[in-house]
Amino acid sequence: MGQLIARVLGVVSNDIQVSGLASQEFPELRWREAILFYLFGVWSNKQSVMYRPKISFGDITLRLDQGDGEYYAYGEAHEELPTVHPVGERDDHIVVRSWKQNDVEVALARFVKNDRIKWLTLSFRYSGRIVLWKKERRGQYGITATDIPRSWGTRGPEW
């Protein structure tokens, strides 16, 4: 509901929504808790998360296809990458070139739990990538995407 109000008012929201049987919303300030809530729900096979396993970061959604055990992303990016974005792999940047469930989830957990990791780039089979980064203020994160579909229907990506 908070994201809908923000969209109507023209305000970009970085609130996070974990979907399943019922949606659970987290304000941006609790982004770490939201990601862990999602991961623990998936790992413990909680129906409240696994019914429709997806996590939305503002207008960008990361969704698990349980049949294939793969992730895909869709949505609309509003934020630009900061000019300090790392090029190539460094100690503070995780680059995941696999969309497999285990690879994506382990990378998300490492990103949340390790304060030295400032950047996470996830690439996907069908299209594009998303980049998550930790902002200077502890309660803030950034996210952007390139080449991801606007939405994903029953027949696949919708550009």
C-alpha positions, 0 to 999 in steps of 0.5 A, a space after each residue: 500500500 505504501 508503494 502505491 501511495 508513493 507512486 500516486 504522489 510521484 515519490 520514488 520509494 525504496 520500501 521493500 515488499 516480500 510477497 507470498 500468501 500475504 505481503 509483508 512490507 518493510 520501510 527502507 530503513 529495515 532493508 536488511 531485515 526485509 532481505 533476511 525475512 525473505 531468505 529465511 522464508 525461502 530456506 525454511 519453505 514457509 508458505 507465507 513466502 513460498 506461495 509466490 516467492 518474490 521480493 520487490 525493492 521499490 519498483 524492481 522485483 526479484 522473483 524465484 521461478 520454483 520450477 526451474 530454481 532460477 531467478 529473474 527480475 522485472 520492473 522499472 529503475 528510477 535510480 542512477 548508478 553512482 559515479 563511484 560504481 566499481 568496474 570489475 570484481 573487487 573485495 567490496 563488490 560481488 558479481 553473480 553471473 548465475 541466476 540459479 537459486 542458490 547462487 543468488 540467495 547466497 550472494 544476497 545473504 553475503 551482501 546483507 551480513 558482510 559490511 565490507 561488501 558494498 555492491 552486489 550485481 546480479 545478472 539474469 539469463 533472459 535479460 539484464 542485471 540489477 545492482 544493489 549498493 549500500 549507501 553511506 547512511 546505514 538505513 539506506 540502499 540503492 538499486 538500479 537495473 538495466 535491460 530488464 522487462 517492465 513486467 513478467 506475465 504468464 507468457 514471460 517478459 513484457 517489454 
